[in-house]
Amino acid sequence: MDRIHELTRGQSPDALAIVDHDGAHYSFGDVEAMADTMAGMLKAAGVERGDRLMIVSENCATYAIAILAASRLGAWVMPVNARMSDDELDALRNHAGARFAIFTPEASVPSAAHADRLGATSRGTLPCGDVLVAGPLPGENTAPEPETGTPRDSVAALIYTTGTTSAPKGVMLTHGNLIWNAEISARLRGMAPGDLVVGVLPGTHIFGFASVFLASLAGGSAIRFLPRFSAPAILDAFAEGGSVMPAVPQMYQAILAELAKRGTPPDAPKLRYISSGGAPLDPEWKEKIEATFGLHLQNGYGLTETSPGVAGTRRDTPRDDTSCGQILDGVECIIDEPDDEGIGELLIRGPNIMKGYYRNPEATRAAIREDGFFRSGDFAKIDPDGTLWIMGRKKELIIRSGFNIYPPEVEAMLTRHPDVYQTAVVGRRVSGNEEVLAFVTAKPGVTEADLKAFLHEHLVPYKVPQHIFIIEQFPAAATGKILKHKLTETFAHLLDERDAAVAT
């Protein structure tokens, strides 16, 4: 197998492949036919091998068919969340030099708006919707990229990082990277024909793109596309036969809240596998979720640059802790410059490592060592049995009066408080030191003093935040991942008020 569109081959043509956003059902034979037809439409529009084809979408069948059609043509698929602003989308389009864009207006009002703004026109109709394409688009550096090496080593997807850093980078993932991840993700979950995967994670993010959609193809499973997350929609999907649910922790928290509001247990007759990824897993949430569904909540770790799989817990050996499980087969992990506790930067090497950052050779050299190990930027430790623990982002490490503070440790303890829903901990430079800031969403009535008193009972004093802010909502990416780098900016007024109060 050389290209990602070949993941559909070998599956029964009559087997269910997609349940679309509108409830329409498509078999693997339907998917093959639509992808072939769309490839012809795109080719007629001028899409060539090595073009960057931007897919401005939310989850739906048209999104999936566009990925497979691009693979047939040898174009680089570039999934972009339709909810991006005009400026955000244009910045990525210009950086990538995308000559063409395709849209999913039937499932996304924002996609339709971008299509109208960019002058998209219909190139034909498929059973799943209109093939709305813009291009050739103006811009510099839009020439197709030459294909070098084998087809498996050529670039399949250009995925831009989610914005958790101030300068998003375009990650070049090869067909080989993505095929490896799809196959190992399907094996890890035991995905097979007859499964119905709940596809609510955004397909424009590496988790939803590679570990959910492509993995469902590799397993011969069907995927039910949900364009946007809502807890009631997820519970409906469970009641209607959803069997596999990959998600981020915040989604499970919302599901638990919805169930609590209804006062009823979940109706999930076929649900057999639930997993969490994309953000640290809180032990309190894990316990509640497992008790609610009667299933072990699996956990894992990955990055856009690693396609994304690195480690995952196993179905046959469930864990009671919040580790990321065992390192995946074929992947090597080492700890760089470990401290006395064995904690250091996680380095990764294997078939999952990206080709590099597009048009950024300096960043690529900084990220991938000459020996092929990728610098994750995450602090981690590895137990003697190969269990991986993520301690936090290297750049998020807080050094308070000479003590190292790992935000996930403080976050995990805060969420053990019965009145706290979600939390994020960051550091802030102050004169000659760093202070610890915590932001939480919580039940009405809880106070900062309550939370500090709770933490003092469970943490050494230097780990207790100097300030705890109780807020209504976190700035978050489309996946639900909290955008920590935006916290101090978003809540600058609270920080200013607190600083002024301290000064007086």
C-alpha positions in Angstrom: 0.0 0.0 0.0 1.6 3.3 -1.2 -1.1 6.0 -0.8 -3.8 6.7 1.7 -6.7 6.3 -0.7 -5.7 2.6 -0.9 -6.9 2.2 2.7 -10.4 1.6 1.2 -9.3 -1.3 -1.0 -9.9 -4.8 0.2 -13.0 -3.7 2.1 -16.3 -5.2 1.1 -18.0 -2.8 -1.4 -21.3 -3.3 0.3 -20.1 -2.7 3.8 -21.1 0.6 5.5 -18.3 3.2 5.4 -19.9 6.6 6.2 -23.0 7.9 8.0 -23.1 11.5 6.9 -24.0 14.6 8.9 -27.6 14.4 7.4 -28.0 10.7 8.2 -27.2 9.5 4.6 -25.4 6.1 4.4 -22.6 5.4 2.0 -20.9 2.0 1.5 -17.2 1.5 0.7 -18.2 1.0 -2.9 -20.0 4.3 -2.9 -16.9 6.0 -1.3 -14.6 4.5 -4.0 -16.9 5.7 -6.8 -17.4 9.2 -5.4 -13.6 9.6 -4.8 -12.9 8.5 -8.4 -15.5 10.9 -9.7 -14.3 13.8 -7.6 -10.7 13.2 -8.7 -11.8 13.6 -12.3 -13.6 16.9 -11.4 -10.6 18.3 -9.6 -8.3 17.3 -12.4 -10.5 19.0 -14.9 -10.4 22.1 -12.7 -6.6 22.1 -13.0 -5.5 20.4 -9.8 -2.1 18.7 -10.3 0.3 16.4 -8.5 2.1 18.4 -5.8 -0.6 21.0 -5.5 -1.7 22.0 -2.1 -5.4 21.5 -2.0 -7.0 23.3 0.9 -10.2 21.6 2.3 -12.2 24.2 4.2 -14.6 22.0 6.1 -16.4 20.6 9.0 -16.9 16.8 9.4 -18.9 15.3 6.6 -18.7 12.8 3.7 -17.5 15.5 1.2 -14.5 16.2 3.4 -13.6 12.5 3.4 -14.1 12.1 -0.4 -11.9 15.1 -1.0 -9.0 13.6 1.0 -9.2 10.3 -1.0 -9.6 12.2 -4.4 -6.5 14.4 -3.6 -4.5 11.2 -2.8 -5.5 9.7 -6.2 -4.1 12.8 -7.9 -1.0 13.0 -5.8 -2.0 16.5 -4.5 -1.2 17.5 -0.9 -4.4 17.7 1.1 -4.5 20.6 3.5 -7.5 20.4 5.9 -8.5 23.7 7.4 -11.2 24.3 10.0 -14.0 26.3 8.4 -14.6 28.2 11.6 -11.3 30.0 11.1 -11.5 33.7 10.5 -10.8 35.1 7.0 -7.4 36.4 8.2 -6.4 33.1 9.8 -7.4 31.1 6.7 -5.7 33.5 4.3 -2.5 33.4 6.3 -2.4 29.6 6.0 -3.4 29.7 2.3 -0.6 32.1 1.5 2.0 30.3 3.5 1.1 27.0 1.8 0.7 28.5 -1.6 -2.5 26.6 -2.1 -3.8 27.0 -5.7 -7.1 25.4 -5.1 -9.6 25.1 -2.3 -12.7 22.8 -1.9 -15.6 23.4 0.5 -18.3 21.6 2.4 -21.2 24.0 2.4 -23.8 21.3 3.0 -22.4 20.7 6.5 -20.9 24.0 7.4 -22.3 27.6 7.1 -18.8 29.0 7.7 -17.4 26.9 4.8 -20.1 28.3 2.5 -19.1 31.8 3.5 -15.5 31.2 2.8 -16.5 29.6 -0.6 -18.4 32.7 -1.5 -15.6 35.0 -0.5 -13.0 33.1 -2.5 -15.2 32.8 -5.6 -15.8 29.1 -5.6 -17.9 27.5 -8.3 -19.6 24.1 -8.7 -17.6 21.6 -10.6 -20.3 18.9 -10.4 -22.5 17.1 -7.9 -22.0 13.9 -6.0 -24.5 12.0 -3.9 -22.9 13.6 -0.8 -23.1 17.1 -2.0 -21.9 19.9 -4.4 -18.3 19.9 -5.4 -17.5 23.5 -4.8 -14.0 24.6 -5.8 -12.1 27.9 -5.8 -9.1 28.3 -8.0 -6.6 28.7 -9.4 -6.1 31.1 -6.5 -3.8 34.0 -6.8 -0.6 34.1 -4.7 3.1 33.5 -4.6 4.9 30.2 -4.5 1.8 28.3 -5.7 3.7 26.0 -8.2 3.2 22.3 -7.6 5.8 20.6 -5.5 7.8 17.9 -7.4 7.4 14.4 -6.1 10.7 12.8 -5.1 11.4 9.3 -3.8 8.8 6.6 -3.6 5.1 7.2 -3.6 4.9 6.1 0.0 7.5 8.7 1.0 5.8 11.5 -0.8 3.8 14.1 1.1 0.1 13.3 1.5 -1.0 16.0 3.9 0.0 19.4 5.1 -1.4 19.9 8.6 -1.0 23.2 10.3 -0.5 23.2 14.0 -3.6 24.1 16.0 -2.5 27.5 17.3 -1.2 26.5 20.7 2.0 28.3 19.7 2.1 31.9 18.4 3.6 30.8 15.1 1.8 27.8 13.5 3.9 25.6 11.2 2.9 23.4 8.3 3.7 19.8 9.1 4.4 17.6 6.1 3.1 14.1 6.6 3.8 11.3 4.1 1.5 8.6 2.9 3.7 6.2 4.8 3.4 8.1 8.0 -0.4 8.2 7.7 -0.9 4.6 6.6 1.3 3.4 9.5 -0.8 5.4 12.0 -4.1 4.4 10.5 -3.3 0.7 10.7 -1.8 0.8 14.2 -4.7 3.0 15.5 -7.2 0.5 14.1 -5.4 -2.4 15.8 -5.1 -0.6 19.1 -8.9 -0.2 19.2 -9.8 -3.5 17.6 -11.7 -1.7 14.9 -13.4 -3.9 12.4 -16.4 -4.2 10.0 -19.6 -3.7 12.0 -18.1 -1.0 14.3 -19.6 2.5 14.1 -17.0 5.2 15.0 -18.3 8.4 16.4 -16.5 11.0 14.3 -16.9 14.2 16.3 -13.2 15.2 16.6 -12.6 17.8 13.9 -11.3 16.1 10.8 -9.1 19.2 10.1 -7.0 18.3 13.2 -4.5 15.5 13.2 -6.4 13.4 15.8 -9.6 13.4 13.8 -7.9 13.2 10.4 -5.5 10.4 11.0 -6.5 8.5 14.1 -10.2 8.6 13.6 -11.1 8.9 9.9 -8.1 7.1 8.3 -8.1 4.5 11.1 -11.8 3.8 10.4 -10.9 3.1 6.8 -8.0 0.8 7.8 -10.3 -1.2 10.1 -13.1 -1.5 7.7 -15.3 0.3 10.2 -18.0 2.9 9.5 -17.7 6.4 10.7 -20.6 8.7 11.7 -19.6 12.3 11.0 -20.8 15.0 13.4 -19.8 18.5 12.1 -19.7 20.0 15.6 -19.5 18.7 19.1 -22.6 18.7 21.3 -23.2 16.4 24.2 -26.8 15.6 23.2 -25.7 14.7 19.7 -23.0 12.3 21.1 -25.6 10.7 23.3 -27.9 10.2 20.3 -25.0 8.6 18.4 -24.4 6.2 21.3 -28.1 5.3 21.4 -28.1 4.7 17.7 -25.2 2.2 17.7 -22.0 4.1 18.2 -19.4 1.6 19.3 -16.0 3.4 19.3 -15.6 6.9 20.7 -12.2 8.7 20.5 -12.4 12.1 22.1 -10.6 14.8 24.1 -11.1 14.9 27.9 -13.2 18.1 27.7 -15.8 16.3 25.6 -16.3 13.7 28.2 -16.7 16.3 30.9 -19.5 17.9 28.8 -21.2 14.5 28.3 -21.1 13.8 32.1 -22.7 17.2 32.7 -25.5 16.5 30.1 -26.2 13.1 31.8 -26.3 14.8 35.2 -28.8 17.3 33.9 -31.0 14.6 32.4 -30.7 12.4 35.5 -30.5 9.3 33.5 -27.7 6.8 32.7 -26.4 6.7 29.1 -28.2 4.6 26.5 -25.2 3.1 24.7 -26.1 -0.5 23.7 -23.1 -1.1 21.4 -20.5 1.2 22.9 -17.4 -0.9 23.6 -14.4 1.4 23.4 -13.8 4.9 24.7 -10.5 6.8 24.6 -9.0 10.1 25.4 -6.2 12.0 23.8 -5.1 15.5 22.7 -4.8 16.9 26.3 -3.8 15.7 29.7 -6.3 13.2 31.3 -7.5 14.1 34.8 -7.8 11.1 37.2 -11.0 12.4 38.7 -12.7 12.6 35.2 -11.3 9.1 34.3 -12.9 7.6 37.4 -16.3 9.3 36.8 -16.3 8.4 33.1 -15.5 4.7 33.7 -18.1 4.5 36.4 -20.7 6.1 34.1 -20.1 3.9 31.1 -18.9 0.7 32.7 -15.9 0.8 30.3 -12.2 1.5 30.8 -11.2 4.9 29.4 -8.1 4.3 27.3 -5.5 7.0 27.0 -2.8 7.9 24.5 -0.2 10.4 23.4 0.7 11.9 20.1 1.6 15.0 18.2 0.9 16.5 14.8 4.6 15.9 13.9 4.3 12.2 14.8 1.3 11.5 12.6 0.2 11.5 15.6 0.6 8.1 17.4 3.4 7.6 19.9 1.9 5.7 22.9 -1.4 4.2 24.0 -2.9 2.0 26.7 -4.0 -1.5 25.7 -7.5 -3.0 25.7 -6.3 -6.2 27.3 -4.3 -4.5 30.1 -6.3 -1.5 31.2 -4.7 0.9 33.6 -6.1 2.7 36.7 -3.7 5.6 36.3 -3.4 8.4 33.8 -0.3 7.3 32.0 -0.2 7.3 28.3 0.4 3.5 28.2 3.0 1.6 26.2 5.1 3.1 23.4 3.6 1.9 20.1 5.3 -0.9 18.1 8.1 0.4 15.8 8.5 3.6 17.7 11.6 4.5 19.8 11.4 6.9 22.7 14.2 8.2 24.9 14.5 10.8 27.6 17.0 13.6 26.9 19.0 14.9 29.8 16.9 13.3 32.5 16.9 14.8 36.0 17.2 12.8 39.3 13.6 11.7 38.9 14.1 10.5 35.3 12.2 13.5 33.8 13.5 15.2 30.7 12.5 16.0 27.1 10.9 13.2 25.2 12.6 12.3 21.9 10.8 10.1 19.4 12.0 8.2 16.3 10.1 5.9 14.0 7.8 5.5 10.9 5.6 8.2 12.4 8.0 11.2 12.2 7.0 14.0 9.8 9.0 14.8 6.7 9.5 18.3 8.1 8.0 21.8 8.4 7.0 23.2 5.0 9.2 26.1 3.9 10.9 26.2 7.3 14.2 24.2 7.1 15.5 26.0 10.2 12.6 24.8 12.3 12.9 21.3 10.8 16.6 21.1 11.7 15.9 22.3 15.2 13.1 19.7 15.7 14.7 16.6 14.2 18.2 15.6 15.2 20.7 14.2 12.8 20.0 10.7 14.2 16.3 11.0 13.3 15.0 11.6 16.8 12.2 14.3 17.0 12.3 16.7 19.9 8.8 16.6 21.2 9.0 19.7 23.5 7.3 17.7 26.2 8.7 16.7 29.5 8.3 13.0 30.2 9.5 9.9 32.0 9.5 6.3 30.9 9.0 3.5 33.5 11.3 0.4 33.3 8.3 -1.5 31.7 8.0 1.1 28.9 5.1 3.0 30.3 5.2 6.7 29.1 4.2 9.5 31.4 3.9 13.1 30.1 4.8 15.7 32.7 4.0 18.8 30.7 5.2 21.0 27.9 8.9 21.9 28.2 8.1 25.5 27.5 5.3 25.4 30.2 7.7 24.4 32.9 7.4 26.9 35.8 10.5 27.5 37.9 9.4 29.1 41.2 12.2 30.1 43.6 14.4 27.4 42.1 11.7 24.7 42.2 10.4 23.0 39.1 6.6 23.0 38.8 4.9 20.9 36.2 1.4 22.4 35.4 -0.4 19.0 34.9 0.4 18.0 38.4 -1.3 21.2 39.8 -4.1 20.9 37.3 -4.8 17.3 38.3 -5.0 18.2 42.0 -7.3 21.2 41.4 -9.8 19.1 39.4 -10.0 16.7 42.4 -11.9 19.5 44.2 -15.6 18.5 43.9 -16.6 22.0 42.8 -14.1 22.4 40.0 -14.9 21.5 36.3 -11.8 22.4 34.4 -8.5 24.1 35.0 -5.4 25.3 33.3 -2.1 26.4 35.0 0.5 28.6 33.5 3.5 30.6 34.7 4.0 34.3 34.6 7.3 36.2 34.8 7.6 38.6 37.8 10.6 40.5 39.0 13.3 37.9 39.7 11.0 34.9 39.7 8.0 33.1 38.2 4.6 32.9 39.7 1.9 30.2 39.2 -1.5 31.2 37.8 -4.5 28.9 37.8 -7.7 29.5 35.8 -10.7 27.3 36.6 -14.3 26.9 35.7 -16.3 25.8 38.8 -19.7 25.5 40.4 -21.2 28.7 41.7 -20.1 29.7 45.2 -16.6 28.3 45.3 -13.9 30.9 46.1 -10.3 31.3 45.5 -9.7 30.9 49.2 -11.5 27.5 49.2 -9.3 26.2 46.3 -6.1 27.4 47.9 -7.0 25.8 51.2 -7.7 22.6 49.4 -4.4 22.7 47.5 -2.4 23.4 50.7 -3.7 20.1 52.1 -2.4 18.2 49.1 0.6 19.9 47.6 3.8 21.3 48.9 3.5 25.1 49.3 5.7 26.1 46.3 3.3 24.3 44.0 0.2 26.2 45.2 -0.7 29.0 42.7 -0.2 32.5 43.8 -3.4 33.5 42.0 -6.5 31.4 41.1 -9.0 33.0 38.8 -12.5 31.6 38.5 -13.7 32.2 35.0 -16.8 31.4 32.8 -15.1 29.9 29.8 -11.6 29.0 28.5 -10.2 30.1 25.1 -10.1 26.8 23.2 -9.2 25.3 19.9 -11.8 23.5 17.8 -10.9 20.2 19.4 -11.8 21.6 22.9 -8.1 21.9 23.8 -7.4 24.9 26.0 -5.2 27.5 24.4 -2.9 28.1 27.3 -0.9 30.7 25.4 -4.0 32.9 25.2 -4.9 32.8 28.9 -3.0 35.8 30.2 -4.1 37.8 27.1 -7.8 36.8 27.4 -7.9 37.5 31.1 -5.5 40.5 31.2 -8.1 42.6 32.9 -8.3 40.2 35.8 -4.5 40.1 36.1 -4.4 43.9 36.0 -7.0 44.2 38.7 -5.1 41.7 40.9 -1.8 43.5 40.3 -3.3 46.8 41.2 -4.8 45.3 44.4 -1.5 43.7 45.4 0.3 47.0 44.8 -2.0 48.9 47.2 
